[in-house]
Amino acid sequence: MREMFRHHDKDLSGFISKEDVMCMLLAADKGEKRDPIFKTNLRFLINLINSADKNGDDKITFEGIIFNSY
């Protein structure tokens, strides 16, 4: 998942935002969209952003996800 995020971090900020998740989804080819691992990682990021970012302004770092999730 870290590599997937780094590949699509549109502003290279190191923060995960809704825009980055949209870029991941839009840039995915048909094979990736059918890949269960890609779908699971994308759902995980979407759910995490929705639960952590109620007002749409918060920034979420990848490291914060790892440490806060476990």
Backbone as CSV, one residue per row, in Angstrom:
resi,resn,N_x,N_y,N_z,CA_x,CA_y,CA_z,C_x,C_y,C_z
1,MET,0.825,-1.180,0.000,0.000,0.000,0.000,0.875,1.251,0.000
2,ARG,1.972,1.211,0.733,2.853,2.379,0.778,3.338,2.727,-0.625
3,GLU,3.725,1.718,-1.398,4.211,1.958,-2.758,3.096,2.505,-3.642
4,MET,1.882,1.974,-3.474,0.733,2.454,-4.244,0.501,3.938,-3.951
5,PHE,0.591,4.311,-2.683,0.378,5.708,-2.319,1.487,6.595,-2.878
6,ARG,2.726,6.176,-2.713,3.842,7.000,-3.193,3.767,7.221,-4.698
7,HIS,3.303,6.213,-5.399,3.200,6.312,-6.854,2.157,7.353,-7.272
8,HIS,1.131,7.561,-6.453,0.025,8.446,-6.822,-0.087,9.695,-5.951
9,ASP,0.909,9.972,-5.121,0.885,11.179,-4.289,1.033,12.391,-5.208
10,LYS,-0.096,12.988,-5.585,-0.092,13.980,-6.670,0.726,15.232,-6.369
11,ASP,0.776,15.659,-5.121,1.539,16.867,-4.810,2.854,16.560,-4.094
12,LEU,3.185,15.286,-3.962,4.417,14.822,-3.324,4.587,15.389,-1.921
13,SER,3.483,15.594,-1.237,3.524,16.168,0.097,3.796,15.132,1.175
14,GLY,3.545,13.863,0.882,3.678,12.826,1.896,2.431,12.683,2.741
15,PHE,1.414,13.469,2.451,0.144,13.393,3.155,-0.889,12.722,2.266
16,ILE,-1.775,11.979,2.886,-2.848,11.326,2.154,-4.078,12.219,2.237
17,SER,-4.624,12.538,1.100,-5.838,13.352,1.068,-6.852,12.695,0.149
18,LYS,-8.040,13.236,0.153,-9.088,12.701,-0.723,-8.675,12.796,-2.189
19,GLU,-7.963,13.865,-2.528,-7.516,14.037,-3.912,-6.539,12.943,-4.320
20,ASP,-5.665,12.540,-3.391,-4.709,11.474,-3.695,-5.420,10.145,-3.935
21,VAL,-6.440,9.866,-3.147,-7.207,8.633,-3.336,-7.918,8.664,-4.682
22,MET,-8.448,9.815,-5.055,-9.095,9.931,-6.367,-8.085,9.709,-7.489
23,CYS,-6.875,10.232,-7.325,-5.829,10.016,-8.336,-5.490,8.540,-8.454
24,MET,-5.419,7.836,-7.324,-5.150,6.402,-7.362,-6.219,5.673,-8.154
25,LEU,-7.460,6.029,-7.896,-8.570,5.361,-8.568,-8.601,5.700,-10.051
26,LEU,-8.426,6.961,-10.391,-8.481,7.372,-11.791,-7.297,6.854,-12.606
27,ALA,-6.140,6.705,-11.967,-4.949,6.249,-12.684,-4.871,4.733,-12.815
28,ALA,-5.724,4.025,-12.104,-5.677,2.559,-12.135,-6.151,2.033,-13.481
29,ASP,-5.441,1.029,-13.973,-5.897,0.394,-15.209,-6.939,-0.676,-14.864
30,LYS,-7.507,-1.305,-15.868,-8.574,-2.282,-15.629,-8.098,-3.445,-14.771
31,GLY,-6.862,-3.870,-14.985,-6.318,-4.969,-14.188,-6.208,-4.610,-12.721
32,GLU,-5.726,-3.398,-12.449,-5.613,-2.946,-11.058,-6.981,-2.810,-10.410
33,LYS,-7.946,-2.292,-11.142,-9.282,-2.107,-10.573,-9.917,-3.433,-10.193
34,ARG,-9.523,-4.504,-10.863,-10.061,-5.831,-10.544,-9.228,-6.554,-9.490
35,ASP,-8.047,-6.046,-9.202,-7.149,-6.679,-8.240,-7.712,-6.526,-6.825
36,PRO,-7.951,-7.649,-6.118,-8.534,-7.552,-4.771,-7.646,-6.797,-3.782
37,ILE,-6.342,-6.873,-3.938,-5.448,-6.145,-3.030,-5.575,-4.643,-3.254
38,PHE,-5.625,-4.221,-4.509,-5.806,-2.803,-4.825,-7.131,-2.306,-4.248
39,LYS,-8.201,-3.078,-4.442,-9.517,-2.678,-3.922,-9.499,-2.570,-2.405
40,THR,-8.880,-3.542,-1.749,-8.822,-3.527,-0.288,-8.035,-2.324,0.211
41,ASN,-6.878,-2.064,-0.386,-6.074,-0.909,0.025,-6.814,0.401,-0.197
42,LEU,-7.498,0.512,-1.315,-8.244,1.728,-1.613,-9.402,1.918,-0.631
43,ARG,-10.127,0.848,-0.350,-11.224,0.938,0.634,-10.699,1.329,2.002
44,PHE,-9.566,0.746,2.386,-8.958,1.069,3.671,-8.639,2.563,3.753
45,LEU,-8.009,3.101,2.722,-7.670,4.529,2.720,-8.912,5.410,2.738
46,ILE,-9.921,5.041,1.966,-11.161,5.827,1.935,-11.831,5.823,3.300
47,ASN,-11.941,4.659,3.927,-12.564,4.571,5.249,-11.764,5.333,6.293
48,LEU,-10.452,5.247,6.201,-9.608,5.955,7.151,-9.764,7.464,7.011
49,ILE,-9.751,7.948,5.797,-9.916,9.389,5.566,-11.294,9.841,6.016
50,ASN,-12.320,9.070,5.717,-13.675,9.450,6.132,-13.813,9.495,7.642
51,SER,-13.179,8.570,8.357,-13.318,8.563,9.811,-12.425,9.602,10.487
52,ALA,-11.273,9.915,9.894,-10.337,10.845,10.528,-10.524,12.283,10.090
53,ASP,-11.117,12.494,8.949,-11.172,13.830,8.358,-12.624,14.266,8.198
54,LYS,-13.238,14.612,9.300,-14.658,14.981,9.273,-14.906,16.323,8.594
55,ASN,-13.954,17.246,8.684,-14.185,18.578,8.121,-13.518,18.794,6.762
56,GLY,-12.746,17.809,6.286,-12.128,17.921,4.970,-10.828,18.687,4.930
57,ASP,-10.355,19.172,6.074,-9.140,19.985,6.098,-7.934,19.277,6.700
58,ASP,-8.153,18.157,7.379,-7.054,17.482,8.057,-6.139,16.773,7.071
59,LYS,-4.876,16.672,7.435,-3.882,15.941,6.649,-3.551,14.660,7.404
60,ILE,-3.406,13.581,6.682,-3.126,12.292,7.292,-1.834,11.769,6.677
61,THR,-0.837,11.463,7.517,0.416,10.932,7.002,0.341,9.423,6.936
62,PHE,1.126,8.840,6.059,1.144,7.392,5.937,1.640,6.762,7.235
63,GLU,2.655,7.352,7.868,3.179,6.813,9.113,2.124,6.877,10.210
64,GLY,1.327,7.919,10.221,0.249,8.030,11.196,-0.770,6.927,11.048
65,ILE,-1.023,6.514,9.828,-1.956,5.417,9.588,-1.419,4.138,10.189
66,ILE,-0.170,3.845,9.949,0.419,2.601,10.430,0.400,2.548,11.949
67,PHE,0.849,3.600,12.612,0.941,3.571,14.057,-0.414,3.684,14.736
68,ASN,-1.340,4.392,14.163,-2.652,4.543,14.775,-3.544,3.341,14.538
69,SER,-3.261,2.551,13.513,-4.120,1.423,13.185,-3.784,0.181,13.988
70,TYR,-2.573,0.113,14.522,-2.159,-1.112,15.210,-1.814,-0.864,16.638
